[in-house]
């Protein structure tokens, strides 16, 4: 996206794809995900997500972040995986997609959801 400043010069602004546009504050993201804002901070501390930061250092979550947290929630809540385990599984999913390796049957749906975000 390009805008003009008051002298008529073009200003280049960072543009985001629809999935990556930082839209949601931490409280709104937590409400969408039906979780506590502190949980999102824990996921960030565990290096599972990295929300965009505004110039005033406030977190802004994109739709991609929301979708990734939904994958994380499935692994932790339904599969009983720890956050450290989630980090390894997501890393393996990235390698599997890169090398076109099929996931185990019980992780197929989760893999497909995550692979669509990569």
N, C-alpha and C positions, 0 to 999 in steps of 0.2 A: 504494500500500500504506500502510495506517495502523496504527500501533502505539500502545500506551498507555505513558506514562512512569510512574514510581513514584507520582505523585500522581493518576493516573487521567486526566490530560489527554492528548488525542490529539496525536501527533507525525506530521507529514507527511514522508514520505520520498520521494525522487525515485524514480519508477517508470520502468521501461524496457520497451519492447516486447520480445518474445522475440528479435527480430533485433538489437536495440540493447543488450541486457544485457551489461555488461562482465564476461566470464567468464574469458578466457584471459590468462595471463601472457605476456610476450614469448617466453619459451623454449617454452612450449606452443604458442603461435601459430606460431612458427618451425618447430616439429616438424610440425604439421598441414600447413603450406605447403611443407614440404621445402626450407627456405631457412635462411639464417643470421640470427640475431637482428639483426645489424648491418644487414642488408638492410632489415629492417622500420624500423630507425631512419633509414636513408637515404630510404625512402619518406616517412617523417614529415618529415624535413628538407626534402624536395622539395614538401611540402604536398599530398601525394597522399592521405594518411590522417591521421586525428587520433584516436588511441586515447584512451579515457577515462583520467583520472589519478585515483589514489586520494588520500586525504588525506596519504599519505606520498610522493606524487609518483611512484608506480609505475604503469607502463602496464598497462592491461587492454583486451584486444581483444574486440570483440563478433563475433557471427556475420556481421553486415553488413560489418565491417572485414575479416574473413577472405575473404568473397566478393568484396569490392572488390579485395583484393590478388590474388586469383586472376585477375580481369580484367586487372589491371596486369601480372601475370606472362605472360598470354597475349600481350598487346601487346608486351612487351619480348622475350620468348623466341621466340615464333613469328613475330611480325611485324617484329621488329628495330627497334622504336620506342625512342627515347631517353626518359628520364624527363620531360624538358621537353615532348617530343612527346606523351607519355601525358597530361600535365596538360591540354594543349590539346585532345586528342581527347576526353577525358572531359568537358571543358567544352562542347565541341561536341555531344556526346551529350545533355547536359542540355538544351541549347537545342533540339536536334532533337526530343526527346521533348515538350518544352513546346509546340512549334509543329507537332507531328505530322508531321515530315518523315521520309521513309524513308531509312535509311542505305544506303551502297553495298553491293552484294551480298556482297563479301568481308569486310565488317565486320558483317554482319547478326547473326550468332550472338553476337558480343562485345557489340554494341549491346543486344540483347535481354537478355543476362545483366546488363548494367550498368543498363539501364532498370528492371529489376525491383527494383533496390536503391534507386531514387530515390523 
